[in-house]
Amino acid sequence: MHHHDDLERLASFADVLAGELPGAWSSTHLTGHNDGLAELTDRIWDLDLVAESLAEHPLQQAAVLSRPDGAQLVVLNRPGEDDGFLIAAVAPRAHPDEAYRGVREPNGIVVADDPFLGAEQVATDLLARYESALAQVRHHAIADIEPSRPDRVVLTWQPEGHLAAAPVGEAAAAVLAANGFVKGEQTGIYRLSGDDTTEQARAVRETGRQLRERGIDVALQHPSGRIAPSVTAPVAPLTPAPGAARASTVRSR
């Protein structure tokens, strides 16, 4: 079967499948030399048959099914097979690698070339395991975040050197967002990258200044759980927490 025929077959199957799954799903198609395919390969949440297939056959085309809450599934042709598809879960990019530790992969499934039967298999099998794994990851993502209060925002060090906060109130959230903190839509946690520690330090100083103008203190929580005094003066350039290293991802590649 030619590449174009493969893509049309895949796209047609995925479009119908998206309409048959519970909830509101949309379908997009990726093909050719596309950076999106490389990123997608890294995020396919499988260490079983889909990972084995990708190890032998680099991804050339895929259909991605997306739900408004950020959940995603990927539909792939089966290399060397004229019938059926591989369907796997996609790990959300919003969560840090550390949140995936200890969470079992919701490995993919093989479905026949029948989107209606495939939708039943996905809904009763893959989606159930995916939702369970997502719930564990989301729990891990917020478990170590020290809760803030209306009068104090706590910035919590993450293992990879980022800072995270769960602000209370729109004013605190707006200040964090204005200073480079990125909100995780599924958790509500705001994270500030530690890739550039000089920029991170500048952002923390400015965040503290703006919050204090609004009557809100800022404190730092270290990995030990110790809360540092409120940040009431410009701080020295921040460096990642002692011993912190970027966690190895458990997502399949």
Secondary structure, DSSP 8 states (H G I E B T S, - for coil): --HHHHHHHHHHHHHHHHHHSSS--EEEEEESS-HHHHHHHHHB--SSHHHHHHHHS---EEEEEE-TTS-EEEEEE-TT-SS-EEEEEE--TTS-GGGGTT------EEE-S-HHHHHHHIIIIIHHHHHHHHHHHHHHHHHTS---BTTEEEEEE-TTS-EEE---SHHHHHHHHHTT-EE-TTT--EEE--SSHHHHHHHHHHHHHHHHHTT-EEEEE-TTS-B-----S--------TT-------S--
